[in-house]
Amino acid sequence: MTRELTCIVCPKGCQLKVELENNKILSVEGYTCKRGLEYANTECTAPMRTLTTTAPVVGGGVVPVKTDKPVPKELMLECMKVINTVRVSPDAKIGDTVIENILDTGANVITTRNVKV
């Protein structure tokens, strides 16, 4: 099987061609740096994403949040369910941790803006 990907690690956007057999990578073509090769390997075997969303604030409204490192793509919906159960303090500042180690992924959910503007 062949998968064609556009590398998203840097602005070059290399067009990658990955040959797979039984979910194992046989070859990767088209990358111009080591990061592109790593991206192709990860994307085809264990895709990860940084989750960006909003979380509810105590008393109303929402604040933008994100994971401080990528989480497995297959856990995105479960992470969203957890995030939707928390209520962020109205005094939260940018970078505050909202959830530590979400779903045992090693990633924390942090605020990306002060709640009070």
N, C-alpha and C positions, 0 to 999 in steps of 0.2 A: 504494500500500500504506500502511496505517496501523499504527503501533506505539504501544502504550500502555505507559508506563513510570512507575514511582514514583521520583522523584528521591531519591537517597541522600546528597546533599551536606550537607544540614542536617536538623535534626529536624522541619521542617515536612512533609516527605514529599509534596511537590506531585505531583499526578497529571498527567503530561505526555501529550500526544497529538502524535505526530510523523507528518507526511505525507511519504512518500518516493516517489520515482519513479526507477527505474534506479539505486538505491543513492545517490541525491542527495536531500538534505533540501529539501523545498519550503516547509514551515512547521512551527513548534513552538508549541503552545498549552498553557496551564496553569501555566507557570512564574511565580514571583513575584519572582525576582531573577536577575541576570545569571549567577550560578553554575548555576542550573537550566537555562538556555539552553545554557551550555557543556557541562553534563553530557549533555543530550539529543544535542547534536551529536557529542560524543565517543562516547557509547554506541552510536549508530547508524552511525557511520562507522569508528571505530577504538577499540573497547572496551579499557579498561585496568583492571588490578586490582593492588592491593597483595597480594603473596603472603605468607601466614603459614603456617608449618609447623614442623616440628622437624628438627633435624640430629643425626646421631650424634656422640657424644663419644668421644674416644680412651679406651679402657679400659672402655667400656660406658655405657649410658644415652643420653639425648637432651637437647637444650637447645632451647627455642623460639627461632625465628628469623623474620625478615620482611625484605622488600625495603624499602629506605629511600625508595623512590618507586614509583609504579605501573609495571607492565610490561604489554606487550601481552597481552591475554587468550589469544590463540592460542599464546603461548609458555609458558603455565603448566605444562603437562606436561613440556616440555623442561627448564624451570627446575628442576622437582622431580627429574628424573633427575640433573642436575648437583649439586644439593644433597645427594642421597643418596650421592654419591661422595666427599664431603669428610668429614673427621673433625675435630671442633672440639677445641681444646686444653682439657684439664680445668681450666686456669687462666683461661679466657676470662671476661671481665666483660661486663656489660650494655653494649650499644652497640659492641662489638668487631666489626670487619668479618671475616666468614667467607669471602665471595667478593666480589671487586671486579668491577664492571661485568659482571654475569652475562649471558651470551649477547649481549654488546655492546648492552645495552638502556640503559646509563647508570645502572642501579640496582645498588646494593650489597646483599648479604645480610648482615644484622647480627643479633647476639644480642639477645634481649629480656629476658634474665635472666642473672644470674651462674651459671656452671656449678656452682661450689662454693657451697652455701647455708650 
